[in-house]
């Protein structure tokens, strides 16, 4: 994704700064090698009941002649845990994306989710049957795909494109992880499209993105049905406050089926984030309220980011604790403009406003430029976060935030190195599994790509 490339490039201009020694342990489970292997893992990983791990890479697979970028269309992979102590995790490539020439998508821009039958679902940012263009070439509008496991052990997985975005009033460039509701519907976001808003990224032709629903077929082999739930409009020319723009995916659902997420731009159209490519405003947190029986999903902007000392540019969605409060991160803003972690406190009365609290502003030595959402430990409320830059080696950090009453305390648990076989610039959601945290990094590892090809890693106390 072009946005990720710009962010990663910016990380290298930050200066070196030492910090305290790491307290936790890190192990790289797999280093991507490029070529026929994957390059730059993206989005969340997911585990099955046997402890196998699944994910996607945005490039790689050895199919570059069919795709937009020079490094291939991307893959879906499986990592199987060692069968004996000291043995490595084993990678299996489940699918190599081949682009629209083969009726496929290209360049996954989110991780994977798994249904109760073990099927995997994700999005690609490009290709498919849509006719969206970039730099004068048709690159497709993106897809939603399904991976079905083999009926017999050792067989091949089957990939099916279950939806092709078409652009225009439909969305294009789907982004981030999908989420299921209890009825088996999938929800996600597209960065662009939707037919509203004229001041978003003109590189792709404008419009400010959508939130969509995909409903499963009523009969086996039937088509999934897409519905655009909301088209973002950003702020109008003379507006002080407006709608959000360019949603990031990673939506969550509450017990009533309402959707929550963030937009990178939009909201408050003056001040710190005014102007520039992508529209105006520092971004928003929004809710789409499910209206049973009507099919309507009215939107409410829960918070408009202001920049400094508030956050700016949330690049990931939000997560919720057990009481329904929301937590997230912003790429910029905060007291030092290296990003912030925030809490949105759910009101006790309906129709009352949500209250934002900045929990932490990154200072560079503790990390900088958080891109992934936080992870809340439901047992004690501890919040785990990664920053994509800063720290001892300018390769990012893992931190925890704990509620100390009047304030939250930050502790750096690990400084990523990015050299040798280590992970670097972590930018994806953390996942709890068997007493450790797991995720991936787009750089680091032993691969021969520029900046290395990326890793899947775990960290633990």
N, C-alpha and C positions, 0 to 999 in steps of 0.2 A: 504494500500500500504506500502511495506517495507520501502521505502524512507521516507514517512511521519513519521513512527514510529521512525526512527533514528533521525529525526529532532526534534520531540517532546521530545524525551529522552534527547537530548542535551540541551534543554531549561532549564531543571531543575538544571543544574549545574551552571548556571549563578547566580551571587550573588545579594542579595537584595540591592536596591538603591532607596531612596525617590525622589519624584519630586513634581511639583506643583499640586494643587488640580485640579480635572477635571472640565471642563467648560460645557460639554454637558451632556445630560441625556441618560441613557440606560434602555431598557426594554427587558427582555427575553420573547419572545412570546411563546416559547415551550422548555421544557427540555426533552430530550430523556431519556428513562428509561431502555433500554436494554431488554434482554429477547425477548419476541415477538415484542417489539417495536424496533426502530432503535438504532444504536450505531455509533457515529462519522460521522456526516453529512459532505458532501464533495462537492466541486464545487459550481457553482453559483446557486442561487435560481431565479425563474421566476414568474411573476404575470400574471393572466388572467384579462379580462376586468371587472370582478366582484370583484377584489381585493383579490382573493384567491391566496395563495403562494404555489409553488411546489418545491420539491427538492429530493435529494437522500442521503442515508447513506451508508457508505462503509461496515458496518457490522450490525448485529442485525437481527431481524425477526424470531428468534427461529428455524433456520434451520442449526445449526452448524454441524450436523452429515453428511451433504452433501458437506461441503465447506472446503477450505484450512485452514481458521483460526478458533479459538475457539468461536467466538462471532456471528456466523451466516453469511449469504450470502449478507445481506443488503436489503434495502427496497426503494420504491418510496413512498413519502408521500404528502399529501395536508394539508395545514393549512388554515382554514376558519376564517375570522375576526369575532370579537364579534358582536352579534346582539343587545347588549345593553351595556351601559357604565359599566366598572368594570368586565365584564364577560371575561373569558379566550378565547384565540384562540383555536379552536377545530381541533385536528389532525384526519385525516383519512388515513389509510394505503392503498394505491392503488395497490401495488404489493409487494410480498415477493419473492426475488430471491431464486432459489432452486438448481442451479448448473447443471452441464452437465448430471447428472443422469436423469434429467427431461427435457433435451434439452434447458436449460436456461443458462444464464450467472451468474456470481457471483462477488461480491465486486465492486460496482461502483467506478470508479476512476475519475469521473468528474460530473459536475452538469447537468442541463437540459436546453434545448432550446425548444421553442414552435413555431409551424408553424401557418399559418393564420386560419387553421381549429381547432386549439386548441389541436392538437396532440403534445405529448412530446417526445423528443429524448435524449438519453444519451449513455454512454459507461460503460461496466464492464471490469475490468482488467483481469479477469480470467474466466475459464470454457467456455462453448460453445462446438462446435464439434471439434475444433482444438486439436492437440496432443502434445502441448508444455509441457515440464516437469520442475519441480522444486524439488530439493532434491530427485531425483529419482522417483517422483510421477507425473502422468499426471494431470495437473491442468488446462488444456485448454489454449487457446491463447487470450481469450477475445472476446467480442461481441459489436455490436451496436444494441440498442433496441429501439422500438417505443411503446409508450403508447397512446391508442386511447380512448377518453372519451366515456361514455355510450350514447346511442341514446335517452334514456329517463332519466329524473332526478331521482337520487337515484339508478341507475343501477351501474354495475361494470365496471371498466376500463379493457381494454384488452391489454396485453403485447405481443409483437411479436419480436423475434430476427430477425432483418433484415439483419445482416451480422455476420458471424463467421470467425474470423481471423484464419489463418492456419499456421503461422510461416514461416520460410525459407525466400524466396524472398517477401512473404507477411509480413505484420507487425504483431507484437504481443505485448500484454500489452498496449492497447489504453489508452490514458492519457488526462485528461483535458476536457473542454467544447467543444462542436461542434459548427459550424457556418454554416448558410445557405447562398447561393447566391440567386439572383433574380429568377433563374430557378428552384429552389427547390432542388439543389444539396447540400449535406452535406460535410463538410471538417473537418478533424481532424488529430491527430498525434498518433503514437505508439512509446513507449519508445525504443523498440527493434525490431529486424527483419529487413527485407529489403535486406539482402544479401550482404551488404557492411560494411566495417570496422570491424577489428578483435580485437580491444582493448577496447571495451565497456564492460559493466557489465557481467563478466563471470559466475555469479550466474545463469543467464538465458540463457547462451549459446552464448553470443556475438552478433555481428551486432548492428548497431548504430541507428536504428529507421527509421521511414518513415513519410511522409505526404501523406494522402490518400483522395480520392474523392469517395463519394457514390452517384450514380445517381438513381433517383426514377424509378420505373417500368413504362413502356409505357402503360400498361393495368392494370386494377385493379386486385390485387392478384398476380401480377408478381413479379419477384425477383429484388431487388436492385442490381446494378452493381458497384463493387469496382474497382478503378484504383489507383495504386501507382504513385503519381506525382513526388516524390523525395525520394531516399534512401540516408541517411546520411552515410558518409564514415570516419568521424573524420580526424585526421591528420595522414599521413604516418610516417614511422619510422624515416625518415630523413627530414621531413617537418618542417619548421618554422611556416608557416600558413597552415591551412587545413580547411576541412569542419567541420560543427558542429556535435554534437553527443547527442543523447537522447533528442529529442524535447519534449516540455511540454504541447502541446495543447493550447487551448485558442487563436486560430488563429483569425485574423481579415482580412477583405477584404476592398480594397479601391474602388473608383468609377469605375475604369477600370477592376475590378475583380482580381487584384493581391493579393496574400496572404502574410501576414507578421506574424512572430513568433520568438520564441527564442529556443535555445538549452542549456541544463544545462552544457554540456562539449563541447570540441572541440574548433576550432579556433586557437588562438596563442598557440603553443605547447611547449613554453619554459617559464621559470620563475616561477611566483607565484603559478601556478596551475599545474605544470609539474608532471606527474606520478600519481599513485594511482588508486584505483578501479574506473572504469568508464572512463578510458582513460585520455588523457591529454588536457590541455587548460581550460580556465576560462569560456567558453561559447560564444555564438554568438547571434546576431540579424540577421535574414535572410529575404529575399523576394523571392517568387516564382512568376515569371512574366507570366501571362496568354497570350498565343500566339493563337489568334483566328484563327480557321481554320486548325491549325496544330496539336492540341492536346498536344503540348509541353509546359513544365513549367520550363524554365531554372532558376536556383538558383543564387542569388547574396548574398554574405555575406556583410551586411551593416555595421557591427561593430564586432570586436573581443575584448572581455573583457580581461583586463590585470591584474586585482586583486587589487593592491594597487598603487595609490589612486583610480583607476578605480574600478568598481564592479567586482564581481566574482560569477558565478553560478546563473544565472536567473532561478527562479523556477516557473515563470508564464510568460505568453505571454506579448504582448504590447497592448497599446491603442493609439488612434490617436485623435488629436484635429481637429478643423475645417479647419486648413490650411494643414493638412497632416503630421505634426510633430508627432513623436512617443514618448511615455513615458513608462517607465517600472521600475522594481525594481530588485535588485540582493540579493541573500541570504547572501553572504559574500562580502568581499572586502570593498572598501571605506577607508577613512582615519583611522578608528578604527577597521576595519574588522568585523563590525556588520551589514554590508549591506549598499547599496546605492540606491538612486533614480536617474534616469538619463533621459535625453531628447536626442533624435536623430532628428536633424534639417534637414528637407527635402531640398535638393539642388534646387536652382532656375533654373539650367540648367540640361538637361538630360545628363546622364553618368558622372556627377560630383559626388564626394563622399559625403555621409552623414556625418554630424559633430556631435560628441557626446559631451554633456555637463553634468557633474555630478551636479545635483541640490542639493543633500543633502546626507550626510553620517551620519548614525545613530550612536549615542554615548552611547547607553544603557539606560541612564536616560530618553531619549526621545523615547526609544523603540529600539528593536534589532531584527535582523533576519526577514526581510520582506519576505513573501512567496507569497502573493496575488499581482495581478497587481494593479496599481493605478486606480482611477476614476477621470476623468476630467469633471468639470462642464462647459458645453458649454456656459453658460450665462456670466461667468467672467473669465474662465481659471483657477480657483482654483482647486488644485489637492488634493484629499483625499486618504489617505493611511492607511493601518494597518500594524503593526509589530507583529509578533507572540510571541515575548518575550520582556524582558526589561520593562521599566516603573516603576511605584511605587510598583507594586506587582509581578513583573516578570511574568505577565500574558499577556503582550502585550499592545499596545496603538493604538488609532486612532489619526491621525495627519492631518493637512492641510498644503500645500505648496502654497505660493503666490509669484508671480513675483514682486520683488521690484526694478526692473531695472537692476542694476549690479549684483544682487544676488537674491536668493529665500529665503524667511523667512519661518521657520517651527514653527508651534504652535501645542502643544499637546491638543487635544480636549477632550480625555477621556482615563483614565487608567483602563484597564480591571482587574477585581479582581479574577475571576475564582472560588470564594468561594460562598457558599450558592446557590443562584439561578442565579448567574452572569455567563456571558460568559468568556471563557479563551482561550488564544492562538489563536486568529483569524487568519485564513489562506486562506480564500476564498474571491472572488471578491465581492465588494460592489455594491449595486443596488439602484438607486434613485427610490422612490415611495412616492407620496403624501407628499412631504416636509421632508422626513426622509430618512436615509440610512439603508438598510437591508442587512443581510448576516447571515452566520452561523459560529459556532466555533466547533472544534472537541472535546473540553473539556469544563468543567464547567457545570453548571446546577445542578439539584437535583437528577440525576440518580445515581445508586449505582455501576456503573462500576469503575474500577481503573482510577483515574483522572476524574471521572464523565463521562457521556455518550455523552455530547455535547448539543448545543443549537442552536436555531434560534433566532436572536436578532435584535432590531432596535436601532438606536441612532439618536438624533436630538438636535438642539440648545435649 
